[in-house]
Amino acid sequence: MDISDYLRFSDPRLVEKLRQNTQVVGYEGAPSTAGYSGEASLDASLLQTKPLKKRKSWLPSGLHFFARSKNECVREYFRKGNYKGKCTPLFDGRVVIGPQKLTVSLSMLVLLLMSLTMALHVCPHLVESVEELDGAVHVTKFFTGLLDYFLLPLSWIFFILTAFSDPGIIPRSNPEDRPEELIAEIRPQQIDQRTGMPRPRYLLLNGVAVKQKWCRTCRIYRPPRSHHCSVCDDCVTRFDHHCAVLGTCVGLGNYRYFLCLIVTLGLASLLALGLCIAHIATAAECRKQKVGYFILDHLNDFLVAIFCVLLVGGFAMLNMYHLYITAHNLSTNEHLKRYYRMNPFDYGTKENYSNICCTPDMLLPTVAGGMNILASYRQIGTPNSDCLSELYD
């Protein structure tokens, strides 16, 4: 299977460039390949690869963020109706709706109510109160405009991109292929006699052993950094987590949008809290009411302020966590499970942020010569190593 079949690269020329930039350092412990129907020339116990060099493109670096993948093979997978997961793909997979449609609808409703409350109630009344007190009207209008016309619309954009983008669903094996035919392509020593399913195999990436597990549902070897989500019933490339608020998985295809979503929502919540406090303070100065009457008259303002306090606290912790793991090129799944003793995908803070935000396809390792370990649907002959089995099982 060619590397261009299942990788989400927008330009076939990039795939060829990746082949040239990826170097196989060596093969260890290659046994005899007699009688094996797979790729005999690349039969090895461990594959060692060097990290990819960063690609060059005519696009300005900022535009890479909004570049969308155009993988026709994946589009064909959705178009032919082969998809068996719980998500709802539309327009040949260009739009993917997660299985938890109620939760994402409620999240959109809450965001809509917050946006309307700030835009139609808090901000206009704050400006009126400041004008009545002969305060800094221009400064007030600047911050209210920053919230109403920049942060909130930007939050909506990233919410839609995160919730309705393909998170990186990996096509399953052809449903017409029977399991015994798929397993027949794998070497006998790779079959677990107890379960009858292929055993995990190990790949040495940048000096670190990475386990590839066989997915019983999708009937493929999961690509490195991928995981099968039980809620969506899909294997997702560079799986980060399943977000119940968004009703979908967060993976390679939408993690950068998710990262920007929590940053913009955190800033919007902080600014909204400041404007609510300013609105309450200026209203109290204008009306000179008793505390009890004032609270009753502005109860909705106090409730919005309390809600903003909760949002600021939640998004502050969420931002600190994800900015930290992004700096180390880790997913939430990898970090919580402490998957690596030494992370083979950590190329430094600057390079990690650049890859995740601008060129997420560079986060995935490849092997030269047309052998694809990202979405390898057939065995390439990597029997388990006894020492690695003891260390990593």
NUKOLSE-681695 format. One record per residue (C-alpha): residue in one letter; x, y, z. Coordinates in steps of 0.001 Angstrom, whole numbers, plus 524288, in hexadecimal, padded with zeros to 5 digits. Example, Ala and Ser with C-alpha at 12.3 -4.5 7.8 and 13.67 -1.06 7.14 Angstrom:
// NUKOLSE-681695
A8300C7EE6C81E78;S835667FBDC81BE4;
This chain:
// NUKOLSE-681695
M800008000080000;D805BE80CEB7FBDC;I8084F817A98059C;S7FFB08210F7FE01;D7F3B4818617FFCD;Y7EFEA81BFE80D91;L7F84E8276D811C7;R7F12F8345481260;F7FA2983C7D80A0D;S7F497846C080111;D7FE9F845407F631;P803CE8384D7F0A5;R810CF83F147EE35;L81216840DC7FCE0;V81114832297FEB1;E81C918300B7F59B;K8242D83A8B7FCC8;L8213F833B1809A6;R826C78272880424;Q8333982E3B8008F;N8344F8350980DC2;T831F5828BF815B4;Q83D6881FBE81763;V83D7B811B681C0E;V84996810868247E;G849F4801E182544;Y8430B7F525827DE;E845AC7EC6F8337B;G843C37DDF0834EA;A83DB57DB858279D;P839CF7CD2282714;S8384D7C4F781AEB;T82CD67C8D481276;A82B177BC1E80B26;G81CEC7B8EF808B4;Y817FB7C63380D02;S80E6A7CCB9803B7;G810917DA84808EA;E81B7F7E43880684;A826EF7DAD2807B9;S831677E4FD80522;L82D687ECD381120;D82BC27E1CB81AD0;A831B87E70182771;S82F997E5F7835F3;L831557F4788383E;L830E48000482F12;Q8392380BD68325A;T83588818EA82C74;K83A97826B282D3A;P831418322782F79;L82BCF838B38236E;K8319C8454A81EA6;K8284A8509F81E87;R8222A8527D8112B;K822DB85F0080973;S817118648880293;W8133C8704D7FA8D;L80863873098046F;P80B6E87CF880F19;S80CC28762D81C32;G8006487C7C82169;L7F80D876F081666;H7FC13868FE81989;F7F338869E38255B;F7E6F786A8181D04;A7EB9F860F681285;R7E2818554A811AC;S7E687847AE80D9D;K7E204842448008D;N7E40A833B5801F5;E7DBEF82DD07F71F;C7DDBE8200D7FC55;V7D76D823BA80946;R7CCD882B39801FD;E7CA4281EEE7F9FF;Y7C96B817038068D;F7BE4581F9F80B65;R7B833821227FDE8;K7B698812827FBB1;G7AF988109080891;N7BA498081780E82;Y7BA378100681B06;K7B529808018268F;G7B7D9810F883222;K7AE22818DB83A27;C7B163826448349A;T7A9B382C7882989;P7B25A8303081DFC;L7ACF083A2C81463;F7B20983ECD80739;D7BB2583319805C6;G7C10C8350E81337;R7C3C58438B811FE;V7BA488457781D4E;V7B9A983B6182834;I7AF9383C4F8331C;G7B281834B383F72;P7A90C82AF28458E;Q7A590833C285124;K79D2483D56849AB;L79550841808559C;T7A137845D485D57;V7A6FF84DB28522D;S799B28541D85029;L7990E857D685E8D;S7A6EF85D2385DED;M7A36A8658585245;L7974486A5885967;V79F3486E5C86566;L7A9358755585CE1;L79E4287C228557D;L797AD880C28620D;M7A48D885E38675B;S7A77688CED85A9D;L79A038934485A0E;T79A54897118686F;M7A75689DEE86706;A7A4448A42C859DE;L7964E8A8A385C91;H796128AB2F86B28;V7A2F08AC9B87275;C7AB158B3FC8687C;P7A0BD8BE2186456;H79CD58C0EF87271;L7AB0E8C22287666;V7AD768CC5286BDB;E7A14C8D3CE87021;S7A5A68D3BD87E56;V7B34E8D86987AD9;E7ADBB8E35A87274;E7A4CB8E75E87D9C;L7B0848E829886C0;D7B8D08EF4B87C8B;G7C2B18E44387D01;A7CC1F8DEA087303;V7C20E8DBC086880;H7CBE28D8DA85DAB;V7D3298CEF786605;T7C64F8C881869C1;K7C1EB8C7BC85B99;F7CF0C8C1DE857D0;F7CDF08B6A48617C;T7BF858B42785EC6;G7C2628B4158502F;L7CDF08AAF68525B;L7C4C68A14C858D7;D7B8DC8A2E585006;Y7BF808A3FF842CC;F7CBED89C0B84464;L7CCDD8922184F78;L7BEE188D1684F31;P7BE2D88B8C84041;L7CB9E8853284081;S7C6EA87BD584B02;W7BB5C8780A84276;I7C45487583836E5;F7CD5B86CA483EA8;F7C1D1865DF8452A;I7BBFB8624983801;L7C92985E2483275;T7CBF88559583E45;A7BE9584F6B83FAB;F7BBD884CD083147;S7C937849AD82B7E;D7CE3183BFC8291D;P7D68D8393E83539;G7DECB82FA482D86;I7D638823AA82B92;I7DE2B818528263A;P7D7448100381BEB;R7D48C8022A8200A;S7D83F7F63D81853;N7CF707F33B80CEC;P7C2E07EDB0812BF;E7C2E07E382807E4;D7CF967DDCA80D24;R7CD647D2ED816E4;P7D5687D3388237E;E7DBEE7C63E82085;E7E0A57CB8581373;L7E6697D78B819F8;I7ED327CF918246C;A7F22D7C5FE81A2A;E7FAFA7D0CD814EE;I801DE7D1C382209;R80D3F7C92B825F1;P809887BD7A82E7F;Q812107C206839E2;Q80A387CEA583A46;I7FD8D7C79783DE2;D7F9E67C66D84C2A;Q7F6177B82F84DC1;R7ED187BB6F85928;T7E4F47C5CA85245;G7E79F7C27B84415;M7EA537D0E68416C;P7F70F7D75A83D42;R800317DB0E8484B;P805497E8DD84A2D;R811397EC5584241;Y81BE77F5EE845A4;L82211800C283DD2;L82E62807CF841F5;L82C1D8164183F39;N8374B81F6E84266;G83CCC8156D84BCD;V82FF78131D8530A;A827EC806B1851C5;V819D9809B384E0C;K80F787FF2C84EC8;Q805A87FD1D843D9;K7F9817F5C984808;W7F0317EE6983F52;C7E2967F46883F87;R7D86E7E9AD83FBA;T7CD857F2C883B89;C7D4607F9768302A;R7DCC27ED6D82D0F;I7E90D7F55E82B17;Y7F59C7F7ED83259;R7F33E804EA838D0;P7FC9380F5C83401;P805F1814C183E37;R7FF5E81EBB84726;S7F1C381A3C8432C;H7E71D8149284BC8;H7D9D880E4F849DE;C7CF53816D584FFE;S7C47380EA6855D9;V7BAB8819ED85504;C7BCF281D0D846A2;D7C0AE80EE984360;D7CBFE8139B83AE2;C7DAB18130083AF5;V7DF4D8212283B38;T7ECAE825BD836D1;R7F47D82C2B841CA;F7E90182A7684AEA;D7E8F0834BB855AE;H7DC098328085CB6;H7CD858313885A7F;C7C73683E2F85DE6;A7B96883C7C86327;V7B6FE84B258624C;L7B9B884B0B853B2;G7B3BA83D98851D6;T7BF31838B4849CF;C7CD4B8345284AA6;V7D8BC83D9D84A9C;G7E3B98386984233;L7ED5083C018379D;G7E3068424982F00;N7DD6084BC1838EB;Y7E6C084CF784469;R7EC62859F783FDF;Y7DE9985F6783EED;F7DBAD85A2984C89;L7E7E28609F851E2;C7E3F386DB084C0F;L7D60186BCC850D1;I7D9C086A8185F1C;V7E33C875FA85E09;T7D92787F17857E2;L7CE6187AB486129;G7D77B87CB586CB2;L7DABD88A8E8684D;A7CC7288D6386547;S7C83F8887F872BC;L7D29D890BA87973;L7CEBB89CF6871FB;A7C04089A3487425;L7C2B6898ED882C8;G7C9C38A5F3882E8;L7BEC08AC8C87B75;C7B4708A6AE88482;I7BBA08ABC18907A;A7BD1C8B91D88A18;H7AEB18B9238867B;I7AA818B5D88946D;A7B3AC8C00C89A29;T7AF5F8CB0689105;A7A0FF8C789892B7;A7A2838C8248A176;E7A91F8D5648A04B;C79E3C8DABA897A9;R792638D5C689F0B;K796C78D72A8AD37;Q78D6D8CC698B18C;K78DE58C45C8BDD6;V7957C8B7C78BC80;G789AB8AECF8BD57;Y781B38B6178B333;F78D708B7888AA56;I7903D8A8E88AA7F;L782088A5D58A74B;D781D98AFB589C29;H78EA08AA6F89683;L78D4C89C1989A19;N78FB4897BA88C17;D79C5E89F8988BC5;F7A119898DC89826;L79D8F88B78892A5;V7A50388E4B88623;A7B0BF892CE88E14;I7B08B8866B89663;F7AF9F87E0E88A1A;C7BB2C885798844F;V7C322882D5890A4;L7C0CD8743F88EE6;L7C4588750B88082;V7D0D287CA788328;G7D53F872B488D49;G7D20D86716884AB;F7D82686C7687854;A7E43B8711387FBB;M7E72A8632C88437;L7E3A185D8F876EA;N7EC708673186FD3;M7F804864F2878D2;Y7F6D9856408772E;H7F58F8560D86867;L7FFEB8606F86631;Y8090A8582986E7C;I806B584B4D86763;T8072A8524385A38;A814918579C85DA2;H818F98497785F89;N811548442E853C6;L8090083B2885C0D;S7FAA98380B85AEA;T7F1D683777866CE;N7F0AE828CA8651A;E7FF7C827118649E;H801ED8301D87025;L7F7CC82A3087942;K7FC1881C5687630;R80A8782020876F5;Y80C258191986A2D;Y81A6281CB0867A0;R8261F81BD68706B;M82C5E824E786693;N823BD82BB885C9A;P82899828C484EB8;F82032833A684905;D8259383EF385125;Y82D60847DF84814;G82E09853C1850F0;T823BC85D7C8553C;K8245F8665084946;E8240D85B1583F8B;N819358543084700;Y8105A8601D846C3;S8137F8627D83872;N8102E8548D834AC;I803AA853C183C9A;C7FE2D8610083894;C803208624682A93;T806E7854ED82525;P8007E84A3782D59;D803D683FF682311;M812048412C82761;L80E8983B558349C;L80DD882DCB82EA8;P81980824F882BE2;T81B5181E7581EB7;V82451814318191C;A82AE9815E780BF9;G8294E80CE480069;G81A8980D387FFE7;M818C7805CB80CB5;N80EC480D03814C9;I80E7F80AB58237A;L8045E81551825AE;A7F8D180E1082015;S7FEFF8011D81C96;Y7F41A7F7A581977;R7FCE07EC1E816BC;Q807937E65881F0E;I8155E7EA5D81B9F;G81B8C7DF4582338;T81FB57E4A883065;P81F487D95483A1C;N81F217DC7684886;S82BE67DDA784FBF;D82C987D61F85C83;C833567E10C863D4;L829DA7EB3D85EEA;S81E4F7E2B386269;E822EC7E23D87086;L8251A7F0DE87124;Y8195D7F61C869EA;D80E3B7EC4986AF9;
